[in-house]
Amino acid sequence: MSRMHSLGYLGFESPRAADWVPFGTIFGVETGTDADGTVSVRWDDRPYRLRVIPGAEDRIAYLGWEASSPAVWRSIVDEFRADGVEVEIGSGELAAERMVRQIAIFADPFGIRHELFTGPVSLDRSFIGGRSTTSFKTGPQGLGHAVLAVPSLDLALRIEE
């Protein structure tokens, strides 16, 4: 199976989305707030790595997985579909919102939304943290990893043959 390159971004929903602005200041990251109250958090040359969307509850909204090229992106989409995973190709509007060229959406067995993308936007200026001690090492390595609590480890580890 083709591999995804890295975890590129995370989206969360929270009734306390605005609280991420002062939290970001404490850690020296850049934050921005959209007209709808969505907070974007940036700590490298990408426009954001984390978005916190105003909502009724604290929950994960989506995980964005980066494919290294359009060909690899297409290969993963085709492999998922061949394995019976329902994959929706995202609209140009969604790709623009996520600041990527191509995006596909699928859900894991627990209903968590995953987005596979390629062609991320990088800003034409380097990240400059809000504190002199700020130093983050993400860049092309992405975010590293995410740990998800799932209701069934057996289902999470199930591999169809």
VENDA-V983394 format. One record per backbone hydrogen bond with DSSP energy under -1.0 kcal/mol. NH is the residue of the N-H (numbers start at 0). CO is the residue of the C=O. E is the energy in kcal/mol with one decimal. If there is no record, write none. Layout:
nh/co/e
NH/CO/E
NH/CO/E
This chain:
nh/co/e
4/65/-2.7
5/65/-1.2
7/63/-2.8
8/63/-1.4
9/48/-2.0
10/61/-2.8
11/50/-2.8
12/58/-3.2
13/52/-2.5
18/15/-1.4
19/16/-2.0
20/17/-1.5
22/18/-1.5
23/19/-2.4
24/20/-1.6
25/21/-1.8
26/22/-1.5
28/23/-2.1
29/41/-2.3
31/39/-1.9
33/37/-2.8
36/33/-1.9
38/51/-2.7
39/31/-2.9
40/49/-3.2
41/29/-3.0
48/40/-2.8
49/40/-1.6
50/9/-2.0
51/38/-2.8
52/11/-3.4
54/13/-1.2
58/12/-2.1
60/10/-2.9
61/10/-1.8
62/112/-1.3
63/8/-3.1
64/114/-3.9
65/5/-3.3
66/116/-3.2
72/68/-2.6
73/69/-2.6
74/70/-2.2
75/71/-2.5
76/72/-2.4
77/73/-2.7
78/74/-2.5
79/75/-2.8
80/76/-2.3
81/77/-2.3
82/78/-1.6
83/80/-1.7
84/79/-2.7
87/104/-2.7
89/102/-2.9
94/90/-2.4
95/91/-2.4
96/92/-2.2
97/93/-2.5
99/94/-2.5
100/117/-1.6
101/117/-1.9
103/115/-2.3
104/87/-3.2
105/113/-2.4
107/111/-1.9
110/107/-2.3
113/105/-3.2
114/62/-3.1
115/103/-2.7
116/64/-2.8
117/101/-1.7
120/98/-2.5
122/44/-3.2
129/27/-1.7
133/130/-1.7
140/137/-2.0
141/138/-1.8
142/6/-3.0
155/151/-2.1
156/152/-2.1
